[in-house]
Amino acid sequence: MLRELHISNLAIIEQVDIELTAGLNVFTGQTGAGKSLIMGAMELLLGLRDGGEETAMMVRPGAAEARVSGLFELDRPELAERLGEIFDQDIPAGEPVLITRRVSASGRSSVSVNGAPATAGMLKEAGRLLIDIHGQNDQQALLRPASQVAILDSFAGATDLRRQFGATLGELRNRCQRLERLRESEDKRRDMQDLYRFQIDEISGVDPQPREYTQLRDRCRKLRNVADLKADAAQILNGLSEGDDCLIDRLAVLRKAMADICRTDGDAENLATQLAQADDILQDAARELLSYQERLDVDGDELLEAERRLDELNRILHKYARTPEPNTDPIQAVLDHRDRIATQLDQLESDGRSLEVLGEQIAESRRQLAAIGRKLSAKRRKAARELQSQVECELRDLEMAGAEFRVSLKSRDVDDPAVDAGGLDDLEFLVRTNIGQDMLPLRKIASGGEMSRIMLALKTILAGADSVPTLIFDEIDSNIGDRLGATIGGKMQALGAGTVDGTRRQILCVTHLSQIAAAGQHHLKITKNVVGSGDEQRTVATVTPLNGKARVTELSEMMAGRTASKATDAHARDLLKRQAVA
């Protein structure tokens, strides 16, 4: 529960430190005294208000930042464990947790938990586990069918089942959308399959090999010029070794002359060796030229076959390798294209199989959805009867003895387009507030007082199944007269006397009714005063715990205002006595 609340520099609050207890804590004060600021501070602390310009306006003029801190006691191990998971830190049960929210004048905000930084998202998730705020806005939410579904499911213990229904419905609709997209593109898919198969067959039919194109292109160039190559080779061979005065014969004469030199001058041996090497080189060249000439004697059909193959390769290169990378094998571009479309063809064929599989999956999802929906509807119908009885009992306590409450449930088929994540039921709360009237949807009730009492009845019933340790009621007594105050105060007190897993529940209530205020175990008064003088004057809100005579005076003034008297003081003491909290 929330043990301490510290607020600084929030609008007209300079510094307020509030101690809270288990049971019913009541806040009172004149209109405009700052009660709404306490609720605003709680919303900041719980992450229900984001940063930004609107929040920045709450920072006290002249202050750099506003700060709200809450010290929470966590007696339940499972709650401490869950908060530890949310904030990613060790939070032992039984030890206090300090949550602090800061908002700067520029609108930026920060969160810390036991001094460690946290995010606004973490804070919002944790806030839902720590405190549940109920205000006048809840009455508007209560009119919406989605909220009524949530209330019934909470009472029935069917919230998880509803979430399961919503998840299954989402899965079903995603599958249906995918199936529709696949069906819409079926003709295009088949055309692409035919195209890819044709291209793969065409490339595979040619069966190009890596580097084949470059080698074949060079071979064709050679074969087309074989006559010229032969003539040039013969001319070279003739000059080298076969003609009159050929190079090899002339070199033999030169080698003989060099041998004569070497017999006279031994220093010329190196030159003789070089001439001998030149002779060997020319002899090898002559032999290679002769072999080259023999290789040029080719079959005339070879050129035709090579040109035919080159034409095949050029055709597939033109179609499938239009932009090969520079200095790369163009055949590889064709092979890469074949591999790429083969993968795409596999995907298209898989999509075709997916149509069949998706159809089976959709049928299974529909069966699961119908089964979950029927189970959810059955739990709701069983719970609706019990909820109707309990609400009517609460309404009688709230002086609506003639009121009747019903939960209207109309089932839909699983294929009905109107089915949403809430289940297969068209649900609405119906109420008859007076005998002889028709049962009408709750949204058609005009009386604010009646709405407030129905709201309180539902909250009182649902509190028993609620695991949140602290409940806040922000002027939920609006539109309710003094005559009902004592009854409502008693119910608030009873709620505060309840427990959550063995831990005493805590109720915080902002009220303007003395009867409710008298029921509180802990009474806090919010006042505002002008302090300072001259240009230094400023309005400051304070929060003061009330006991004894001060509390009697506050209750008396709540009843009679400035006309409070000994009689109203006596009435106030009587209220406290009747609520047994004096």
Secondary structure, 3 states (H helix, E strand, C coil): CEEEEEEEEECCEEEEEEECCCEEEEEECCCCCCHHHHHHHHHHHCCCCCCCHHHHCCECCCCCEEEEEEEECCCCHHHHHHHHHHHCCCCCCCCCEEEEEEEECCCCEEEEECCEEECHHHHHHHHHHHEEEECHHHHHHHCCHHHHHHHHHHHHCCHHHHHHHHHHHHHHHHHHHHHHHHHHCHHHHHHHHHHHHHHHHHHHHHCCCCCHHHHHHHHHHHHHCHHHHHHHHHHHHHHHHHCCCCHHHHHHHHHHHHHHHHHHCHHHHHHHHHHHHHHHHHHHHHHHHHHHHHHCCCCHHHHHHHHHHHHHHHHHHHHHCCCCCCCCCHHHHHHHHHHHHHHHHHHHHHHHHHHHHHHHHHHHHHHHHHHHHHHHHHHHHHHHHHHHHHHHHHHHHCCCCCCEEEEEEEECCCCCCCCECCECEEEEEEEECCCCCCCEEHHHCCCHHHHHHHHHHHHHHHHCCCCCCEEEEECCCCCCCHHHHHHHHHHHHHHHHCEECCEECEEEEECCCHHHHCCCCEEEEEEEEEECCHHHCEEEEEEEEECHHHHHHHHHHHHHHHHCCHHHHHHHHHHHHHHCCC
